[in-house]
Amino acid sequence: AQSVAQPEDQVNVAEGNPLTVKCTYSVSGNPYLFWYVQYPNRGLQFLLKYITGDNLVKGSYGFEAEFNKSQTSFHLKKPSALVSDSALYFCAVRDDTGGFKTIFGAGTRLFVKA
Amino acid sequence: EAQVTQNPRYLITVTGKKLTVTCSQNMNHEYMSWYRQDPGLGLRQIYYSMNVEVTDKGDVPEGYKVSRKEKRNFPLILESPSPNQTSLYFCASGAPGGGVNTQYFGPGTRLTVL
């Protein structure tokens, strides 16, 4: 069965410092991995995805994520955090076995302090 | 403007009174899906649809119905709502694009069942 774990409920970082939001997954086949962001009172917005190819994926707003198959991880990173990055971040996974069911993690709230 | 719309945005109802939450997308996407968001649980998929007249259960389908009679619309029906269905609901759409999709989310519907 597919599953996604975001081990941190909350991540605190100072503006200008690098940030990492962690995600690990479990799927039967090969994973399709996604990061979405939710700002207050808004729907989710797509940030980036890994399908195949280069393990380092670049996305919107300066975010990137690294796919690590051996550790079954897909951590979200940004070299220099902004206060405006404060939001709720979700990792999601589908597998390539033919179904289109998507599993989301519980979410990680990012606070960036000025 | 490309978007997913949901109505109503807020709804307070009583146990057992049938309700429908509408979802419409103008991007000609084949894939549509409903999720509920609850604190600490992230997003859980209720139902999804790969195309007109094709629907499938997600992780938490009990107590919900859907229909896909037109490509652009994917209403969520609660025949007899109960308090445990109080939640924030999101509709999403996406284009599979070779078996993989990025999802575009609506603004959400906050439902309270008394």
Interface residues (C-beta under 8 A of the other chain):
Chain A: V4 Q6 Y32 F34 Y36 R42 G43 L44 Q45 F46 K49 I51 F90 A92 R94 D96 G98 F100 K101 T102 I103 F104 G105 A106 G107
Chain B: V4 Y31 S33 Y35 G40 L41 G42 L43 R44 Q45 Y48 M50 D56 G58 D59 F90 A92 P96 G99 V100 N101 T102 Q103 Y104 F105 G106 P107 G108
